[in-house]
Amino acid sequence: MRRIKQSNRRKKVFLFATLSLLMFMPFSLEGGGAGIFWSNHLGPGVAQAGTDGPAFTAAGLRISTDRIERSPEISSRRQPASAALGSDRSLAAEEGASSYEYEVTAIEPLEGSTGSKCFGINNAGEVVGRSFTSNAATGADENRRAFIWSRSQGIKALPTLSGESGAWGINDSGFASGYAYTAEVKQHAVRWDSRAMTIVDIGTLKNTTTNVSGDTSSAYNINNAGKVVGQSDIPNDDGSFVPFHAFLYDDQAGIQDLGTLTTASPYYQNGYSIVYDINSNDGAVGIADDSSWAFRPIRYSKSSGMQALQTDLAYPPGGAIEWYAVVINNSGLIGGHVIAATNQSLPYYWQNETAAPVRITMPAGFPYGEIYGINASGQMVGIMWDSAGSDAVEHAFLYDTEHGVRDLNDLIDPQSGWTLFFAHDINDARQIVGAGELNGQKRGFVLSPRQVGQNVLFFPVKNPRTGKTAVIYLE
């Protein structure tokens, strides 16, 4: 298991804290400096094959796309974060310390909207997501509009094709990926240039035999070369069955069908596939059907094509068990999950494309989770929930190999009025974006690490005589 390198700041604080504590008590260190662990990626939701085709359901991620949904996105059935306070927060209060590690910035919605959600952040701190109004009866997002936000410019609406829109990812040059609706009310994958405020309709995949295109598509992420990945409908020859396939888009080749893991079912276009993320080396990850119509996690590259990743023997792919590879960083570290049963997702990571998956240990109170974002240091972020029931409480989390899974609600000011429901992306400066509620209002957020001089928490220290843990921070 790879350990995250210590930052210079951590080393300095460690020395300071060690010298101070040696004068007062014996101790043992239980962790390291602040970390955050997993980009962007929303799942397909539910897509049921036609009556003449294989009986197949693609369950997707817990935070589903707008086109097809397995479960409601982020519902209003939340409990306050204070209902599940972590040990760090309670111990900090016990010691009288201000222990929170992150400052929260609320992203106020576009004019005329009532809520916002953030899905992508680049290394310049630019954020993309969507602004919306909430249906009073169902709580569903309506009148969705993609936006870009920065501290210097505030929030701006991104151009649309003709109707609603939403943005998932953004690269370091300000190019963003997502979807927008056409005049024919069809959802299409798009790419924005946020500097020039222009939009490109990526379109949909085409059946190469009949020349008939699919109706809908969505772009999930974009790398620094401007290459976009996502999914698109692609009809079979007689139009009786329309699965979705993973695509790769660039300006030279246009939209390209990446296929699936099998060629055994040409009548059914060989099943389904999606690519959620692509790194700067053009390595992409996602999901695809094999010859038995089992969803497997995959890695794609131009040189090797689509290859299945290893899975845990405890959860063999097939039936209700579906595996997902959702994020990849430039070092080739991959994050994902397995849907072991209904509403029971278990997060995993792969050190590289040939490695066995490593199951991430979840907190006892939040046994289920999914990873949505990753940065260059291997820090990951996502969503976790406390039960398989429809009334499950959902919280945002961060993960790294030093600290394990930590509830982000425990790492912000407990008096802030926030409940953080999910985290969706993290950049190399450890800034995190996602969505939650601020005093009951649906808001996207940006978390920024607190700076030295702001009582920032660095690591917990245990007193072996009392068993109590104190937090070390700087004034």
N, C-alpha and C positions, 0 to 999 in steps of 0.2 A: 504494500500500500504506500503510495507516494505521500510524503509529508510536505506541507506548505512551508516554504522558506520563511525564516524570520525576517521581518523588516528591520531597518536600522533603528526606527523609532522604538520597536519592541525591545531590541537589545539594550537601548539606553534605559528604558523604563525598567527592564528586568534588573539591571545593575542597581539602579536607584532603589527599587523596592526591596531587593535582596539585602542591601546594606542596611536599610531601615529596619527591616523585620528581624535581622540577626540580633539587633540590640534588645528585642522584646520577647521573642518566642521562637521555639523550634517550629519548623514548618516543612511541608512538602508541596511542590508545585503540582497542579492538576491540569494545566493547560497552557496555551500559548497566547499570543497576541490576538487581537480581534480578527476574525476571518468571516468569509461569506462563501457559500458554495453553490451552483448551476445557472437560452435565448429564446429564445422566443419560440413559442410554438404551441399552436392550438391544434387540437385533434379534429378528426373528421366528423365526429358525432355519430349518428346512426344512418346507415345506408343499407336498405334491405333489397336483396336481389329480387327480380321479377319472378312471377309464379312459374315461368318456364325455365328459370335458371337455378343454379345452386342456392340452397337455403342458407344465406350468408349474411351476417350482420357485422359491420365494422363499428365497434363500440366507441372508439375515439378516446380523447382525454377528458378529464373531469371538466376542465374549462373548454367548452366545445366551440366550434366555429359557428358563424351566424347562419350558415347554409343548412347544416344538419346538426341536430342536437341529441345527445344521449340523455342529458339531464339539464335542468335549468342552469344558466351560467352561474353567476354569483348571486344567490338569492338574498332576501331580506330576513332570513330566519336566523340571524346571528345572535350570539350571546356576547356581552361585553368581554373584552380581553381580560378584565380583572377577575373573571370567573375561573380563569386557568392560569394564574400567575406562576411563573417559573421560579426556580430556586435562586437564580441570580438576583431577581428583583426583590424577593422577600429578604434575602440575606443582606442586600445593600441597605434596605430600610432598617434592618436590625442593627447594622453598623452605623446608621446615620449618614450613609454616603450617597452621592448622586451618581448612580452607576450606569446610566444608560449610554449606549455607544453611538446612537444615530439620531440626527436631527431629521424631522419630517417636514417636507414641503408639500402642501396641498396644491394640486393642479385644478384650478377653478375651470368649469366648463365654458365652452363657447357661448356667446350671447344667445339666449333663447333656449338653451339646454338646461337640464337640471342635474346632470351627473357626468362623471368622466371616469375612464379607466386607462391606465398606462400599460403598454406592452413591450416597448423596446427603448433602449438607451445606448448611445454610442459613446466613444471615449472622450468626446467633447462635451458630454453631458446633455446633448440634445435628446429629447424624449418624443416618442410618437405613441398614439393611442386613438381613442375615439371619445367623442362627446355625444350625449344622448339625452332623451327624455324618457322617464320611466312610465310604463303603463300602470295606472293606478290599480287596476284589477288584478293583473298578472305579475307585475313587477318586472316585466320584460323590457329590454332596451328597445326604444323606437327612435326614429328620426336620427339615425346614427351618422356621424360625420367625422372623418379622419382629421387629426390635428398634429401639428408639431409644436413643441414647447422648448424654450430655453430661458435661462435666467435673465439674459440681456434683452430678449425680444418678447418674452411672454408667450401666450398661446395664439396660434394662427391656424385657421382652417386650411387644409390641403385641397387642391382642386379635385373635382370629381368628374366622372364621365357624364352622368345624367341624374343619378339618384343617390341613395345612401352609400356610405363608404366607411372603411376602418383600416387602420395601419397596424401592422404587427412588428416590423423590424426596421432598423435604420443603420446604415454603415457610417464610417468615419468621414466620408465626403458629403454626407447629408442626403444620400439617395435612400429612399424608403420603399418598403414593399407592403402590399396588402390587397384590398379588394375595393371595387366600386361597381355600382349598378349602371347598366346601359339604359338607353331609351326604351329598350324592349323588356326592361325589368329583369335582366339576366345578370347574375353576379360574375364579374370577370376579375382575374388577377391583374394587378397594375403595379407599375413602378413610378415613383415620384422623384423629381429633382426638386428638393425643398429650397434650394438656393434660387433657382429660376422660376419656381412655382409652376412646373409643368407636370403633365401626367402622360404615361404611355400605357395603352391598353395591350396587355400581353396576349389576350385572347384565350382560346381553348385548343385542346388537342384535336386532331383530325383523323378519322378512320382513313388509312392510306388506300384501302380498296374502293370504298364508296365515295371518298372525298367529303363525307359528312362530318361536321364538327360537333363537339359536345356543346351543351348549353352553358355550363357554369365552370368556374375555376376560382382558385384563391392562391395568392402568393404569401408564403409564411416568413421567409427570411432572405437576407441579401448579404453577400460578402463585400469586401472592400474593392473587388474588381467589378462590382455592379452585377454579378450573376445572381439570379433569383431562383428559388426553389418553391415548390408547392404541389398542388394537386389539380387535376382537371378531369371533367367527364370525358369519356371516349366511347361512342356507341359501337356495338358490334355490327356485323355486316347487314343484317336485316332489321336493325333498329329495335329488336325485342329486348335487349339487355344493355344497360349503360353503367358500367363500373367507372371508377375514377382511377387514374394513373398518376404516379409521380412525374413531375416535369422539371427540366432545367431550362432556364432562359438566359440568353445573352444577346447582345446587339447584332452579332455576326450571324449566328445560326438560328436565332429566333427561339420559339418554344419547341422543346425536344422531349419526346416520350421516352421515359427511362424504363418502361416495362415492369415486369414482376420477376419473381424467382422461378417461374415455370413457363414452358411453352406447350404444356400438355392440354390446354383447354382453349384453343384458338377461337372456337365459336363464342366463348364468353370473354374474349379479349384477355384470357389467362388471368382473370381475377383483378384484384385491387392492389394499389400501392399508393404511398404518400412519401414525400421527402419534406422534413420539417426544418432542417438547418443545413448550412453550408459554411465551411471555414475558408480561410484565406488561401489554403492549398487546394481548394476545390473538392475537398472531401465532404461528402454529404451523408446524412443519416435519416432514417425513417422506418417505414414498415412496408411489408409486401407479402402477398400470398405465395405459398409454395404449392407443389403439385397436389397436396391434400387439402388445399384451401385453408391452411392454418396461417394466421398472421404471425410473421417473424420479424425481429428487429434486423435492420439491414444497414450496411455502409456502402456507399456508391462512390466510385471514382472513374474518371475517363479511362484510365489504364486498366483497371481491374473489373470494371462494370459493377453490377449489383451482387453483393455477397451477403449471406446470412451471418449474423453474429451468433456466438454461442448463447445458450439459454441454461437456466438452472434446471437440473434434472427433477427437482421437486415440483416444478411447474411446466410440464411438457406442453408445447404449443398445440392448439387444437381445441375444438369445441368452444367453451366459454373462456378458455385461457388464451389471452392475446398479449404479445410482447411488443414493446415500443422502444425504439431508439429516437430520442427527441432533440438532443443538443450535442454539439461537438466543438471543442476548441482547437486552436492551431497546433497544439501538441498531440492531437488525436484522442484525447480523453473524451469519452462518450457518456452521457447521462440518459436514463430512461426509466421504464417501469414495466411491470407485468400486471395485467388485470387478472388476479387469481380467482375472483368471483365477483358478483354484482356489487359495485361500490366498494371493492376491496383492492385498491391498487397498492403495490409494494415497489418502492424505488430501488433501482440498481445503478451501478456504473460499470463501464468497461475501461480498463486502462488503455487499451488500443483495440484495433479491429480483430486481433487474433486472441485476445485475452478472454478468460472466463468471466462472467458477470459477478460482481461483488454486491451482495445485498446490504443496503444501508439500514442500520439499526434505528428504528423510530422510537420516540418517547412513548412510555406506557399509556399516557393519556391521549395520544394521537397516533394510532398504529398504522394508518394508511396515508399515502402521499404520492405525489408526482412531481418530477423535476421539470422546470420550464426554462431556466437560464443558466449559463456558465460563462466564466471569464478565463483569462489567460492563466491565472494561478490555479485553476481547477476548483474555484469556489462555485457553489451551485445554490440556486434558489427555487422555490416552488410553493406548493400548497399541501397541507396535511389536514386530515379530519379525524374525528374521534370515534366514529362508529359507521357501520354499514347502513344505518337507517336513513330515512329521507329527511330527518331533522338533525343531521350531523352538524356539529360545529366545525367550521373551517378556519384555519389560521395560516398566515404566511410563515415560511421557515427559510433558514439559511443552513447550509451544510458545508463543512470542510473536514478533512481527515484528522485534524488536531482536536476540534471541538465537538465533532458529531453534529447532530441536528439541534438547532436552537430556534425557539419561537421568536420571531421578530417582534412580537408584541412585548416581549420581555426585555428588549434592547432599546426601547424608546421611552421617553418621559411618560410615566404612568398617569400623569395629570394632563396629558395632551388632548384627550378626548377622542383619540383614534382607536379603532379596531382594524387591524390589517388582515385582510382575508386571503389574499394570494400575492406572491411575488413572481414577476414574470421575466425579468432580465436583470443582469448585473454587468457593469463594465469593469475595466481593469483598474479603475480608481475606487472600486468597491461601492459605487453608487448603485442603488437598487430601485427598481420601479415595480409597481403593481397597483392594486386597488383595495379599497376598504370603505369604512365609514368614519366620517369626522362629525361627531355630535349628531349622528343619525343621518347625515347627508352622504350620498354615494360620491366618493372622490377617488381619483387617481392620486398616487403619491410618488415622491422621490425621496429616498433615504440617503443621506450623506453622512459619512463617518465624522464624528465630532473631532475637533482639533485639540492639540495639546493646549492646556489652559482653560478647557471647558469641562473639567472633571470627568475626563473620558476613562472608562473602565478598560483595563488591559488584560488582567487574568485573575482567576480566583486562587486563594491560598488557604490550605487547610491546616488547622492547628491539631496535631496528632493527639494532644492530651485531652482536648475537649471534643474533637470531632467536628467542630464548627468551622465554617468557611467564611473568610472575609474577602472583600474585593479590593484590589489595588488600583488606585487611580491618582491622577495628578490634579492639583488645584490650578 
